[in-house]
Amino acid sequence: MTSTLTARPASHRARPVPRSGTRRRRTLYFIATHAIAIALAIMFAAPIVFVALTALMTDEQALTSSLWPQEWNWSNFSEVFSKSHLLQWTANTFVYAATATVFMLLSSVPVAYALARFRFRGRKAAFLLVITMMMLPPQVVAVPVYTLWARFELTGTLWPLILPMLLGDAFSIFLLRQFLVTIPRDYTDAARVDGCTDFSTLIRVILPMARPAIAAVALFTFFYCWNDYYGPLLYTDPGEQSSWTLSLGLATFKAFHSVQWNLTMAATLLVTAPVIIVFFFAQRVFIEGVTLTGVKG
């Protein structure tokens, strides 16, 4: 019995898939698996792109429905500086945010360390008081606190917003305490065996291990002070623009130039750009500090 083998035509042989087809399938698979994330990213990025494009338009085009600048007017940014005290507002805001952040760390870290490590009567009541202060709106105590600072003749400045940070921040204390309770006690016990005091243990052992949480609360406080509008509106002098912050100055600039939307958007972009840049450079440590804070009681 003989059998004949017939060769298949070349057209029926398996052909390698082109690289372009593989890349296309990978791209479609990535879009399908990350569709919700892509939609959310577009949703959050669209307003920033709109502000940036409007900031580069002319006065006439900014009032139309056009979304793409016909002429790229980079001079709008320099015009914002000439028509406002933007540099002075930026300096005031940076001093306010940086000083308040340093004061918060100096006062909140020891309190969080005491609530996390020390065993004393009333510790749970003190921690409950911290949580209660987190839920207290600042508008509730605005009148008596303003009267207090007025007696010290500090109204019209940013000191009524900076000095209270020396007494600690409830949210920062809570977040730091939740992180510190996750650090094993073996480290502190070993430090005490070596002769370290509570203060030296905090400086040499706890602080290096709590860097992510400290960075997270520092960024929270810095961003809050940078975007704070209610505090500067309440305490700064309304007739002295040199004492304003960026948020208060931007609101006034918008009222004076409400028709010139290109200048308003340019000022908005200049105010928000530093915060966005800082977050992009510090997002890794920020996310790490937030995710590592435990819920251990």
Buried (B, 14 or more C-beta within 10 A) or exposed (E): EEEEEEEEEEEEEEEEEEEEEEEEEEEEEEEEEEEEEEEEEEEEEEEBEEBBBBBBBBBEBBEEEEEEBEEEBEEBBEBBEEBBBBEBBBBBBBBBBBBBBBBBBEBBBBBBBBBBBEEEEEEEEBBEEBEEBEEEEEEEEEEEBBEEBEEEEBBBBBBBBBBBBEEBBBBBBBBBBBBBBBBEEEEBEEBBEEEBEBEEBBEEBBBEBBEBBBBBBBBBBBBBBBBBEEBBBBBBEEEEBEBBBBBBBBEBBBEEBEEBBBBBBBBBBBBBEBBEEBEEEBEEBBEBBBEBBEEEE
